[in-house]
Amino acid sequence: MTSPTDNSETEAGNESNSEESTASFAELYQGPKQSRRGFLTLAAGAGAAVVGGAAVWSTRSRPSQEAVANPSPQAEAQSTEAAVDMTPQRPLPASADTANRTLVVVELQGGNDGLATLVPREAGTLYDRRESIHIPDEELLDFTNEFGWNPNLAGLAGHGIAAVLGLGTTNDPDGSHFEMEKRWWAGKSSGRDIPFTGFFGRLCDQLATDQPVTGVSLGSNASPALRAENAVTIGLSDVQAGWFLHSDDDFFRNMQRAMAMMASGTDMSPGLDQADATQRVRMAREGLADTLAFGDTLAEMDEDRMAERYPQSELGELFGAAAELIRQESGIRVIHLTHGGFDTHSDQRGTHDYLLTQLGDAMGAFLSDIDDAGFADSTLVCTTSEFGRRLTENAGGSDHGQAGMAMLSGPVNPGVHGEAPSLTNLDDGNLIATVDFEQYYATIAEQWFGIPSSEVLDSGAGPIEGLIAT
């Protein structure tokens, strides 16, 4: 098999490639500009970003060394309060009404190490090749006879978790963050003919109704994965970004009224008598009207309840905001969260353990919250990551690899799905993918949303049978 082009890329190498990454991003998303709405930015742009004619790149986030060394007491307490039961639970059947189902996607940015997330048991190869970063069997949380969860995911205890192993691209793998992110965002695992829209954006195009917003990206600039043709999809790096849209201050109330008048104006303005100019004005006004309507949704977020139920972490805040949007029945169907820092070239045990603690605690709080609110059978949580890590450690860390894994919770059949990659049959030191991620995406489209995969994917991939509980 052909080996990846960038497997030995280091942290320093990643930073030196920033110009290349920006160019790739621009090349991918300088697509047609005649889409009806596409991405919106909240008026005044406080914490929001738009992807469209211009390229925007956000820096890959990493936890601070202080945060890694000193996790919050609340997070530690949440990890140990309940008995750790990670064994497969009885599946929760999905709601029969696909029109009310919501998807929450957590992008583990940087390349999550699947071998340190769901760990093969009794694997002497891992001990031999990962002397300082392998997690001993006795520390693993029980799951199946063959696999155990990283102990830092204890916050997910009591929730049904499914894992898809061997996930990646079975054809033309690449070791570059930027190349593989583009492919995952666009929903095409191989080749260079990348679609203009993102996979989750195309889902939103299929799911859009008369609600103001169909998809929202929280915790980052507007994710290219949500780039839609017609549906309204918003990116908020700060969930408080729209505060001025519902402020009682006289100045902001006047601004709100002015914005509302702009949004409800006529299509024609002096000097704009051409059809294309008229269309642009109409689209701008429609976008502004949708932004104002979404501002009302943000105003209803119960920040006190979020602070009480969720860990005091960035990811905890994002999951809390996602829960608020679902509880309000706002019409949002896809919520995208970003959890960065998984490019663990060094100090993997400290960094990766910290990141998984944040993930387990925040996601566990979310699942309990949604269950209490009566939305457990209509909310699916899934993870993505551009690739896994190499089998052999590298000075206390691990380099970019190929096959990775994904976690799901909600109406799923708990347990292991897909085919675990071989630890001995490698491609230049890399685990070989056994499941194309288009199959993963096809499962979400067809079995969760009831959308034929052919409407959102051009690969012809079919779903992973038995993953979603019906």
N, C-alpha and C positions, 0 to 999 in steps of 0.2 A: 504493500500500500504506500501511497505517497505521504511523506511526513509533513507536518505543518511547517509553514514558512517562518514562524516567529517564536518557536517554543522557548528559546533561551532568553527572551526579552526580560529585562530586569526593571526594577522600579525606576532607576535612572533612565533606562531606555524608554520607559513609558513617557516620562516627562519630555525627553528630547524629541518624541514623536508628536508633540502637541500640534505643530503646524500641519503635519500629515493628517492628524485626526480631524482638524477643522476642515481641511480640504475635502476629506471623504464625506464628512457630514454635509457640507455645502453641495457636493456633487449629488448626493443621494436625495436631498430635499429641495433642490431647485427645480421643482416639477411644475405642472400646470398651475396657473394663477387664477383660473376662471372658476374655481370651486365656490360653491354658494356661500359657505361660511368657513369651513376649516377651523383652525385654531383661533380662539379669541384670547385677548389679553384683558384682564380686568382694567377698566378705565383708570388712568393714572399709573398703571403698571406696578403698583406696590407689591413686589414679591411674585408677580406673575410674568410669564414669558410666552412668546408666540413663535411657532415654527412655521415658516411659509417661504416667501421669496428670499428672506435673509437667513443666514446660518447663525445658530446660537449654540454655544458649547458650554456646558457646566463642568466645573472641575470635579473629578472623581473624589468623593468624600472619604475620609478615613477617620476613625476614632482617635482622639488625642491619647498620648501615652499616659497622661494622668487619669483619664477615664478608664483606660484598660486596667491600670494598676489599682484603681479605686472605684469599682462599680458601686452604684447607688445602693444604700441599705435596703430601700424598698424593693429593688429588683432582686437582691439576694433573698429577702424574706419571701417574696412571691415564689421563688424557685423551690423553696423547701417547706412551705406551709402544708401542702397536701401530700398524701402518699403518692409516690411516683409509679403510676400505672400507665405504661405506654403500649401494652399488649393490644392487639387488634380488638376493637369494640364491635358490638353489633352495629351494622350500618344504619344510618339515618336516611330513609327514603327521601328523594327529592320531591318538592312540591310539584303537583301535576300541572300547575299553571306556569308555563315557561315565560309568559309575558311579564311575570313579576319576579323573575330570578335576577340576581345580581352577582357579578364576578368581581373579586378583589384580587389583584395581581401584585405580588411582592417581588420586585426585581432585586436580586442579590448581586449588586454591581461589583465587578472586579474578578469574577470567576470563583464561585464557591467550591470548596473542596468536598466533593461527595464522599470520599473515603474517610473523611473526618466528621461527617454529618450522620450518615447511616453506615455503620462500620461492620464489615464482614467479621464474623466470629472465627476463632481458631485459624486465623490466616497467618501462618508463619512467614509468608512472603512480606506482609506488611511490617512485621517486627524486624525483618532483615533489611528492608529497604527504607524504613521510616523509624529509625532507632529513637530519635528524640521527639517526634511529633505523633507517633501512633498512640492511640488510646487503648490501654489494656482492656481485655474482655471483662474483667471484674468491675470495671468502672462504668460499663455501658448500661443504659436503661433497657430493660427487657422489651423485646418486640417480637422477634421470631427466633426459631432455632438457629437460623443462619445469620441474622443481623441484629444489632443493637444500636439504639440511638445515642448520640453524643449526650453525656450527662447534663450539659448546659441547656438542653431543651426540656428540662423538667417542667417548665411552665406550661407545657402542652399536655401534661398528665390528665387523663380522663377524657380527652377529646380523641375522636376517631381520626387517625392519620394514615394517609396512603402515600406510598413512595413510588416514583417511576425511576427505574435504574437504567443505566446505559444510554442516557439521553444526550443527543447531539446531532451531528451530521455524519451519515454513513458514506458520504461522497464528498471529496474535496474539503477536508477539514482545514482549519486555519488557526494559528496560535496568536493572532493579533486581537486585542480587545476590540478595536474599532471595526475590524472586518466582521467579527462574529456578533458584535452588538447590532450592526446594521442588518445582518441576516435575521437575528431573532426579532428585532423591531419590525422588520418588513414581512416576516413569515416565509422566508425562503432560505433553506438550509445550504444550498450550494449555488455556484454560478455568480456571475457579476451583473446580470440583468435584474436589478433590484427594483421592486415596485415603488411607485411614488408614495403611496399610502402605507400606513402601518397596519399590522394584522389586527390589533385591537380597534384601530380606527375603522377598518372595514367592517368589523363586527358592529360598531356603533352605527355605521351607515345602514346596516340591515335592521338594527334595533330602534332607530330613531322614531319618535312619535312627535306630538305637539308640545312635549315638555321642553323647557328652555335649554337644558344641557343633558347630553346622553353619556358622556365620558369625562372623567376628571383625573388628572395626574397630580398627586400630592407629594411634597417633599423634594421636588426637583423642578427645573424648568420643564416646559411642556414636553413630554416624552414623545419622540418620533413614533413610538409604538402606537400612539393614539392619533396619528395624523389621518384625518378623515377627508373624504371627498365632499360630503354634504352635511353630515351630522355635526352638531356643536360639541367640541371637546376642548376643555380648558386645562391649563397647567397652572398650578399654584405652588410655588416654592415655600410660601408662608400661608398657613390656613387662616391667619388673621388679615390676609391681604385686602379684603374688601370692607374693612372696618368703616371707611368713610361713606360707604353706600347706605349705612343705616345709623350714622351718627346724628344726634339731636342738636349738635352745634349749629348755630344760625348760618355760618359760612357754608358748611357742608350741606345743610338743607337747601340752601339756594343753589348749590352746585348740582344736587340731586334733581331739583326741579328743572334746571337748565338741560341736564342730560336727558331727562324724560321728554322734554319738548323737542330736542334734537332727534330722539329716537322715533317720535311720532310725526315728524315733518313730512312734507311732500317729497316725491322723488326728484323733482326738478329744482335746480338752483341757478341763479344768474351765471351765464357763461358755460353751463354744462348742458348743452342741448344735443350732444351726441348720444347714441344708444349705449355705447360702452361706458361712458361717464355716468349716465343715469343708472345703469346697472350697478356700478361701484358704489354710488351714493346709497342706493337701496340696500345693498348688502351690508354696508357700514352701519346703516340705521337698524337693520335687523339684528346685527351682531350686538350693537349697543343695547337694544331692547332686551336681548337674551341675557346680557351681562347684568343689567339692572334686576332682572327677575332672579338670577342666580344670587345676587347680593342679598335678596330677601331670605333665601335659603341659608346663607352663611350667618345671617343675623339671628337665626333660630337655634344656632348651636349652643348647647348647654355646657359652657366651659367648666362650671363647678362640678358637674357630674363627670365630665371627662377626667378632671384632675383627681377625683375620688376613686375612679374605677381603673385608671390606667397608670402604668409605671411612668415616673418622671424622666422620660427619655424622649429623644426626637421621634423614634419609631412609635413609642407609646402615644405621643400626641397625634401622629398620623393615623394610627389605627382608631384612636378615639374619634377623630374627625370623620373617618370612613363610617364608623358606627352611627354617628349623628346623621350623616346623609342618608343612610339606609333607614334609620328609625323615622325620619321625616317623610319617607316615601316620596322623595323629591323627583323621581323619574330617572335618576342616574342609574345606568345599567353596568358600567365598567368603571372601577376605581383602581388606579395604578399608584402604587407606593414604591419608593426607592429606598433601599437600605444598602449604603455603600461601605467600602472598606475591605472587600473580600480578596483583594489582590495580595495574598499573604506570602510574599517572597521571603520574609524573615519574621521571627518571633510569632510563628503561626499559632502555637498553643495559646499564648496570651491574647492575641488579637482575635483569632477565630472563636475561642471560648467566650470572649466578651460579646462578640457580635451575635453568636447563637443564643446567649443568655438574653440579650435584648429581644431577639426574634421570638424566642419561646415565651417570654413573659408578656410581651405586647400582643402577640397573636393569641395566646391563651386567654388573656383578658378580653380580647375582642370576641372570641368564640363564645365565652360565657355571657358577655353582654348581649350579643345577638340572640343567643338562646333565650335569655330572660325576656327579651323583647318580642319573641315569637317569630323571628326571621331565620332560624337555624336551617330550616328545610329549603329555604330559597336563597341562601348565600353560600357561594363556593369561594374558598381561598386557595390560591395556587402560587407557586414560586417559579421564577425563571432566573437563569444566570447564563452568561455568554459561553462558558465552558467549565469543565472541571479542572483538576490539577494533575500534574504528572505523578507517577507512582513513587519514584524515588525522591526523598527529601533533598533540599538544597540549603545547607547551612542553617538549619532550624526553620526552614520554610519550604515552599514548593513552587515550582514554575508552572506556567500555563500548560494546560493539557487539552484533552479532547472530550471524552465522555464524562458527563456529569450526572446529576440527578435532580429531581423536583419533588416537592412536598405538596400535598393537597389535604384540605380538611373541609368538612361540611358533609353534604350528601354524597359520600364516597364509600367504596368498599375498602375498609382499612386493610393494610398489608402491603406486600411488595408486588409491583406490577412491572412489566417489561422484562428484560433479561440482563442480569448482572454481567458486566464485562469481565473477561478473563484477566486474572492477575499475572498470568504467565505468557499469554499470547498477546504481545504488545506491538505497537507501531512506533518504532524508535523511542521506546520508553513510555509511550502513552497508552492509556486505556482506549480500546477501540469501541466506538459507539455502536450500539445494537438497535437503537430506536431513533429514527429521525424526529426532530422536534416538530415537524409538520404533523406527525401522527398525534402528538400531544395537543397541538392546536386544533386539529380536526376533531378530537374528542371534546374539547371545550365548545367548539362551534356546534357540532351535531348533537351531542348527548347532553349538553347543559342548556344551550340556547335554542336547540331545534332548528339550526340553520345548516343547510347542506354545505359541506366543506368546500364544494366546488364554487360556491358563491364568494368565498373569502380566501381560498388557496388555489394556486394554479398547478400544484404538484400532483394532484390526484390522490393524495394520502388519505387513508381511512382512519377511523378512530381506534383507540386502544380499548378493546372490548372488556367490559366488566369493571372499569374504573369508576364510573359514576353509578351511584346507587339509585335504582328506580323502584 
